[in-house]
């Protein structure tokens, strides 16, 4: 099959071509006062989500050793990690504000020949990240080095065409980001409704109105033994199977009843509230069908004449990981016992009020499902446009 030729005026250029790009070395300039340190955890896709810490030149971590410059784009060097952030020439104060981790690689562009945003989108593309992953090396955490970064090629049109491609991608990217912001509002809505209707479970005025969990639920404790095979159709839920939904009905691994028997794995009924008790504490979901789980969960079967699954699940989520570490006996322990779970104190409002709240939860979850489908369509469109753009097919 013949390789499709690039349009007239396009060039195939290596990132190591110094007429177009400069791969930035480690090392920072001495500075006064404090700067914000950006680790790879600070960036989500192309946004700063958190500041790792404030540093001075003398007390900075050894990894805080990359200096942003104008017209530079930074990406996480680790395999299978998509984090990209750019520093243009319009906000020089931003450049002086930050120091980056050596987990980033930085590329400075020749602004006469390369649009910084064009390079940023290329570094976010499937095409680049596939090439990056193939060139990563290392015994534990595989990552790409500067020598291999220089080998990667991109198709580069004239600057005016780069700018047109960027405008198109930015329009779709803006829709994508608006969708993400909308999803966050939806995600936070249920908790806001809970506080508005019931108040905070930890507030002082609730102290004398609480009951112990064992008064309204039956607890199921899974066995520790892992099944030897997974060929059935009943979900076997583990922590990685959990997502943003309050409900769960599927998992990576599935069991048959026969496969479950040797380990005496216990079946959780539909509408069981599942609470993680080991590893990552305080994760909560509701089973939409019969399921099995590994030993990292307790199954809480509600007495629905007293407490509804949606109300209990949302309340237990509000408690947060710090609370569950506390009932484990120490802030460092990542496990809490069955008795500790049974003695968790919860508020118990009238059942009609719980029913109204449960109805809202169900409506919001339907909306989240629709949003997830819509997000996937937008992401597919965005990725398809990027692939066409960097192949010269737009």
N, C-alpha and C positions, 0 to 999 in steps of 0.2 A: 504494500500500500504506500502510495506517495505521501510524503509529509506536505501538508497544506502550507503554501508559501505565505509569508507575511505581506500585508499591504505595502504599496510603494512608500518609501520614506521611513519605514520602520527598520530598526536595527536590533540585532540580538547582542546584548551587552552583558558581560560578567560583572558581578558586584565588586570584583577586584579591579575593575578598570578605573584607574585613578583620574581619568579625564571626567568621569561622571560621579564617582563615589570615593569616599574615604572611610575605611573601617577604623573605628576609633579604638585606641589602646586604653588600658586601665591607667589609673592615676588621677588625682584631683589636685586642684590648686589650693594652697593654704587660704583659709578664710576666717573672718572674725564672727563672733556671735554664733547663732544656731542655724542649722539647715534641717529640712525635712528629708528623712531617709526613705526612699522607695525600694522595698524589696519586690520580688516577683509576685508576692501575695498582695501587694498594694494595688496591682492593676487587674481589672477584669475586662477582657477584650481590649478596648482602647480608652478606658476611663480609669481615673484614679479613684479607687473605692475607699482606701484607708491609708493613713500615714503610719509606717512601721514604728517610727519613733523620731524624736528630735535629737540631733547630734551636734557636738562641737567638733572642731578639727582634731583636738587632742583626744577626745574620748570616743571617736567613731569606731564602729565595728570594722574588722579587717575587710569585710565584704562590701562596705560602703565606700567603694573606690572607683566609681565611674562618674565622669564629669559631663553633664549635658552641655551641648553647644547649640547655637542657632542652626536651623535647617538640618536637624538630626532626627533620625527615627530609631527607636529602641525596641527590641523584641527579646522575649525569653529564649535562652539558648537550649533549654531542656527539651528532650524528645516528647512529642505528644502534648505540648504546652503552647496554647495560643494566647499570648499577651503582647500587645503592641501599643506603643505610645510615642507621639511625635512632639518635637519642640520647634515651632516655626520661628520666624524672625520678627513677628509682630508683638511679642510679649517677652522682652528680655528679662523682666523682673522674675518671671517664672523660672528661667534658666538658673538664676542666682539663688532661687529658693530651694532647689532640690539637689540631692546626691543619690545616685542609683547603685543598686547591687551589681556585683560582678556576675550575677546570674543573667544579666542583660548583655546583649551585643548592641553596639551603636553604629549607625551608618550616617555619615554626613553627606548631603547631596550638593552637587554643583547646581545652584538654583537657576542658572541660565539654560541648563539642559534638562534638568529633572524636576518635576513637581514633587514636593515633599509628600503631599497627600497621595499622589500616584504610587510612590514607593510604599507608603503606609498601607494602602489597600493591597498592594502586591504581597507584602509580608503577612497579611491576614488571609491570603488566598489559599485554597486547597493545593494549588500547583506548587507554591513555595513551600508549604509545610510538609508536603510529601517529599520534596527534594531534601529539605532540612533533616527530616527523620532518617532518611537513608544515609546521611553523612554524619549522624551523631555517633559518638563512641564513648567508652567508659565502662568500668567494671560494675558500678552500682547505678548511679544516676547518669544516664547517657545524655550527652549534650554536644553541640556543634562548636568547633573552635574557629578562630579567625581564618585560618588557612583554607578550611573547607567552605566557609561563608563566601570567600572570594571566587570559588569555583562555580557558584550558582549563577545561572543566566536568566535574564528576563528580556522580553520583547519590549522595546522602547520606541514609541512613536515620536514624532516631532512634539515639542512642548505644547503647542496650541491644541493638539489632539489629546494629549495627556490631560489638559485642563477640562476639555469637554467630557472625557471619560470620568474624571473625578466628580464633576457636577452631577452626572447621571447616577453614579454610585452613592453620592451623598444624599440624593433624594430618597433612594430606597433605604439607605442606612438610617435616615431620620425617621421614616415610618417604623423601621425595626426598633429603634430606641424608644419611640413613643409607645409601641406595643409593650416593651419591657417595663416602662414606667407604669403603664396601665395595669400590668400583671401584678406589680408590687402593691398598688393601691387595693386591688382585689384581694390579694393575700392578707393584707393588714386589716381588711374590712371586718372579718368575722371577730377578730380579737377586740376591735373597737366596739362592735355591737355588744359583745359579752360584757365589757366594762360599763357601757352605758346602761344595760339592763340589770346586771347583777352586781356591779361594783368589782373591785379587785379582791380576789380570794384572801390576800394577805392583809387587807385593811383591818384596823383595830376594831371597827364596829361589827366585824364578822366573827370575832374571836369566840363568842358564846353561842354562835349559830352553826357550828360545824359538827359533822359526824365523821366517824372513822370509816374508811373505805370498806372494811370487812362487814359493815352493817348493810351494805347495798350491793355487793358483788360476790361472785364466787370466783376464786382464782385457780388458774391452770398453770402448772409449772412444767415446761417441756423437759424431756430427758437430755442428758449430755451427749449420748452416743449419736454419731452421724451415720445416717443410712449409707449402705454400700453402693446403691445404684439409684438412679433417678429416671425412670421411664414412664411414670404415670401422668396424670393430669390434675392432681391436687397440688396447688402452690405450696412450696416449702420456703417460707419467707426468711430472709436474712437482712441485715442492716443495709447492704447496697441496693436492695429492692425498693427501699422507701424513697419517695419523692415529695413534692410540695402538696400533694393531695392528702386530705384527711382520711381518704378511703384507700384500701388496697384489695386487688382481686387477681393479681398476677405476680409471677416471680421468675427468676432465671431458671431455677431448678424446680422440678415437679415430681411428686411421689405417687405411687399407687398404695392402696391399703396394705397389700401384701409386702411391699418394700418397707412400710412403716412398722409392721408387726415385730420384727426381730429387735428393734431398738425401743419398742413400747412407746414410740412417739405419739403424743396425744393430739387428737384432732380438736381444733378450735372451732366452735360453732359460728355460723353467720352472725354478724353484729357484735362479735367479741371485740373489746377495746384492747389493743396490743400495746404494751408499754415496755420500752427497752430498759433492761436492768444491768447490762454489762457492756463494756466497750464505750460506745457513745450513749450516754444516759439521757432518759427523758424524751426519746422519740416516741410519738404516739400516732397510731392509725387505727381505723376500724375495718374489720374484715367484711367485705361485701359478699363473701361466700365462705364455705368451709375451707380452712387452711391448716397447714402444719407450720411450725417455726423451729428455728434452732434454739439453743439454750440462752440466747441473749435477750429473750423476751418473757414477760409474764402475760398470760391471757386473762383479762378481766371480763367476766360474763355478768352483765348488768341485770339486776332485778328491775325490770322495766315498769313495774308498778310504783317504783320509787325514784329511779334515775335513768335517764336516757343516754345511749351511747354517745351521741353527738355532743351533749352537754358535758358528759364526763371527759371525753377525749379533749375537747377544747380547753377545759379547766386544767387538766393535767399538763397540756402543752404550755400553758401560761406559767406554770411553776418554774420551768427552765432547768438547765443542766446543773447549775450551782446548787439548787435545792436538792436534787437527787444525789449529788455527791455528798451533801451534808447528811442525808439519812443513811448513807453508807457507813457513817461513823468518822469519816475524815474527808477533807477536801481533795485528797490525792487518790482516794480509792475509786476505781471505776466499776463498782459492783454494789448493789444493795440487795438484802435478803428478802425472802417472801414475807416474813413478819413485818419488816419495815414498810413494804408495799401495803400490806393489810392495814397498817396503822396510819397511813397517810390521811390527813384530815381535809375534808372537802366541804364546800357549802352545798346546801340542798334546798333550792327554792321550790315553790309549788310546781307540780307536774304540768299543768296547763302552760305555765310560763316557759318551762323547758321545751314543750312541744312547739311553741312559736319559734323559739331559738333554733331548734333542730330543723324546722322548715326553712329558715333563712340559710342555715349551713348547707342544706341540700341544694338550694337555688344557686348559692355562690359556687358550689362545686361544679354544677352544670355549666355555669359561666366560665369557670377556669378550664373546663374541658374544651369549650368552644375556643377560648383564647389560645390554648395550646395548639389546636389544629390550625388556627389562623397564623400563629407564630411560625409553625413549621412551613406553611406555604410561603410566608415572607422570607424566611431563611433560605428556602429552596430557590426562590427567585433571585435573591441577593447573591447566593453562591453561583448560580448559573450565569448571572451577568458578569461576575468577576472572572469566571473561567473564560467566557467569550472575550472579555476585555483584554486579558493578558495573553490571549492567543491571537489577537488582532482580528477577531471575528465580529465585532460590533459594527 
